[in-house]
Amino acid sequence: MSSTSVPLLVRLENGLNWVSDRLGTFSALLFLLLLANVFYDVLARYLWNDVSIALQELEWHLFAAMFLFGVPYTLRAGGHVRVDLIYERLSPNARAWIDFMGTMVFLFPFCLLVGWFGIDFVKEAYELGESSGDPGGLSQRWIIKAAIPVSFAFMAMSGLGLLLNSVNTLLGHHKPIYHKTDL
């Protein structure tokens, strides 16, 4: 099927899903960095008796970023929390309606709220020059705080992909996102 015969909404959904998939890859890379950081930190502590507050803080920074940027991918992959006992027994169109309404009523307002207030949170940390309270800790705490509104913008974008998937399913443009009962 050529790209011109694919409906515009399906192409837009695929583009948004591509970005969400790259965020999943980015989160996996952050996990590998976190693993290497923890490995080195433990090795340095027990072999050379060298403790680094900055490396310990970097662990939770990497974990936070991994989680925050992994959520949009999880939403795209259908791994988010829902009442599967009921949801999986429904028809694809009924699931599409639930996803559509859930995205409009819950996801988008929540992303907007956290993103909006997250910007002030980052701005305040930047203006105050906020850094670690521990000697030898990381400076520039605004960087990790900036991951909050950025990740929620990506989550809203991934939600738009879910919304388009619902619309495309209801319009009959493609098979809906994979679910266990579709096997």
C-alpha positions in Angstrom: 0.0 0.0 0.0 1.5 3.3 -1.0 1.7 6.2 1.4 -0.9 8.1 -0.6 -3.5 5.4 -0.1 -3.0 5.4 3.6 -5.5 7.8 5.3 -4.0 11.0 6.7 -5.1 10.1 10.3 -3.4 6.8 10.1 -0.1 8.4 8.9 -0.4 11.0 11.7 -1.0 8.2 14.2 2.0 6.3 12.8 4.2 9.4 13.1 3.2 10.0 16.7 3.8 6.3 17.5 7.2 6.5 15.9 8.2 9.3 18.4 6.7 7.3 21.3 8.7 4.2 20.2 11.9 6.3 20.1 11.1 7.4 23.7 11.0 3.8 24.6 14.4 3.2 23.1 15.7 6.3 25.0 14.3 5.0 28.2 16.0 1.6 27.6 19.3 3.5 27.1 18.8 5.4 30.3 18.3 2.1 32.0 21.6 0.9 30.7 23.3 4.1 31.9 21.6 3.6 35.3 22.9 0.1 35.4 26.4 1.1 34.6 26.3 3.9 37.1 25.1 1.7 39.9 27.7 -1.0 39.0 30.5 1.5 39.1 29.2 3.1 42.3 29.1 -0.2 44.1 32.5 -1.3 42.7 34.1 2.0 43.7 32.5 1.8 47.2 33.6 -1.7 48.0 36.9 -2.0 46.1 38.4 1.4 46.6 36.3 2.7 49.5 35.3 5.7 47.4 31.8 7.2 47.9 30.4 9.7 45.4 27.4 11.7 46.4 27.1 12.9 42.8 26.9 9.4 41.4 24.3 8.4 44.0 22.2 11.4 43.1 22.7 10.6 39.4 21.1 7.2 40.0 17.8 8.7 41.0 18.1 11.3 38.3 18.5 8.6 35.7 15.7 6.5 37.2 13.4 9.5 37.2 14.1 10.3 33.6 13.9 6.6 32.6 10.4 6.4 34.2 9.2 9.8 32.9 10.2 9.2 29.3 9.1 5.5 29.4 5.5 6.3 30.3 4.7 7.7 26.8 6.0 4.5 25.3 4.0 2.4 27.8 0.9 4.3 26.8 1.6 3.8 23.1 2.2 0.0 23.7 -1.0 -0.4 25.7 0.8 -1.2 28.9 -0.9 1.4 31.0 -3.2 0.6 33.8 -6.8 -0.1 33.1 -9.4 -2.6 34.3 -8.4 -5.4 31.9 -10.9 -7.9 33.4 -13.7 -5.9 31.8 -11.8 -4.0 29.0 -10.4 -7.1 27.3 -13.9 -8.7 27.0 -15.2 -5.7 25.0 -15.3 -5.4 21.2 -12.6 -3.4 19.5 -15.0 -0.5 18.9 -16.1 -0.4 22.6 -12.4 -0.4 23.6 -11.8 2.4 21.1 -14.6 4.5 22.7 -13.2 3.9 26.2 -9.7 4.9 25.1 -11.1 7.9 23.3 -13.1 9.1 26.3 -10.4 8.2 28.8 -7.8 10.2 26.8 -10.1 13.3 26.4 -11.5 13.3 30.0 -8.5 12.1 32.1 -5.2 12.0 30.2 -5.2 15.3 28.4 -6.4 17.4 31.4 -3.8 15.7 33.6 -1.0 16.2 31.2 -2.0 19.9 30.8 -2.1 20.4 34.5 1.2 18.8 35.3 2.9 20.3 32.3 1.6 23.8 33.2 2.6 23.7 36.8 5.8 21.8 36.0 7.1 24.8 34.0 7.0 27.1 37.0 8.6 24.3 39.1 11.6 24.3 36.6 11.7 28.1 36.3 11.9 28.5 40.1 14.7 25.9 40.4 16.6 27.6 37.6 16.2 31.1 39.0 17.2 30.0 42.5 20.2 28.1 41.1 18.9 25.1 43.0 21.4 22.3 43.6 21.9 19.4 45.9 21.7 20.0 49.6 24.5 17.5 50.1 28.2 18.4 49.7 29.5 16.9 46.5 26.0 16.5 45.1 24.8 17.5 41.6 24.2 21.1 40.7 21.7 22.4 38.2 18.7 20.6 39.7 16.4 22.4 37.2 17.6 19.9 34.5 16.0 16.9 36.1 13.0 18.9 37.0 12.6 20.0 33.4 12.1 16.3 32.6 8.6 16.5 34.2 6.9 19.0 31.9 8.8 17.7 28.9 7.7 14.1 29.6 4.1 15.2 30.1 4.2 16.9 26.8 5.4 13.7 25.3 2.7 11.8 27.2 0.0 14.1 25.7 1.6 13.5 22.3 1.4 9.7 22.9 -2.2 10.2 24.1 -2.9 11.9 20.8 -1.6 8.8 19.1 -4.0 6.7 21.2 -6.8 9.1 20.4 -6.1 8.7 16.7 -5.8 5.0 17.1 -9.3 5.0 18.5 -10.7 7.2 15.7 -9.0 5.1 13.1 -10.4 2.0 14.7 -13.9 3.4 14.7 -13.5 4.6 11.1 -12.4 1.1 10.1 -9.0 2.3 8.9 -7.0 -0.4 10.7 -6.9 -3.1 13.3 -6.8 -1.6 16.8 -3.8 -1.7 19.1 -2.9 -5.3 20.1 -4.7 -6.7 23.1 -4.4 -10.2 24.6 -8.0 -11.1 23.6 -7.2 -10.4 19.9 -5.0 -13.4 19.6 
